[in-house]
Amino acid sequence: MSKYRRIRRSTRSVDDLVRAMGMDGISKSRVGRLCGEIDERVGAFLACPIEDDWPYVWLDATYVKARRDGHIV
């Protein structure tokens, strides 16, 4: 069993993505090959141990609309 959850992909959703990127479309067999390659790379990435310290910054924000002089600011 895979260590990560496989995301279901449809040929149509991949085709829509490819078209949004400016290409003409994609065949079902090409979708299968691409998704297989992606699954392998993601699996390899997730299997790599984290051995060193990795600094990070945690950010959080709240966006609130307010009215000033009848305008939303």
N, C-alpha and C positions, 0 to 999 in steps of 0.2 A: 504494500500500500504506500502511496506517495506521502512524503512528509509535509506536503503543502496541498491546499485545496485547489483542485483544477477548476478553472472558470469556464463555464459553458460558452462556446462561441458558435455563432451561426454563420453560414456562408454569407448570408445577407448583411449581417452586421459588419463583417470584415470587408465585404464589397463596398458598403457605405463608407467605411473609413478610408479605403483606398481611393474611392472617388472624391472624397473630401480633400484628400492630399493631392488631387489633380491628375490622377491616373485614370485609365479607361475602365477598370474593373478587374476581376480576378476569377479564375476558375476554381471549382470545388477542390480539385487535386492540389492546386497551389495553396489554397487556404489550409488544407491538411498538412502540407509540408511546412509552411510558415509556422503554424501553431505547434507542430512537433519540435521545430527548432527553438521556438520561444520556451516551450516547456522544458527542454534540456538545459537551456541557459539559466532559467529561473531555478531549476532544481540544483544546478551546480552552485549558483550564488547562495542559495539557502543552506547548502551543505557546508559552506566554508565557515570554519570557526572564527570567532572574533577573539584575537589574541592580545591586542594592544588596547590601551585606553583610547576612547574616541570622545573628544569633547563635543558638546551639543548645546544649543540654546533653545529653551522652551519659550514660545511666544503665545500670548493669548490676547484677544482683543474683543471689544464690544463696539458695535456701530449703532448709534442711536440718531434718528432723525429728529430735528427740533424745528420749531417755527420761530422766526425772528422777523418782526415787522410784516407778518402775513406771508412770508416766504419760507419754504422748507430749506434748511441749511444743514 
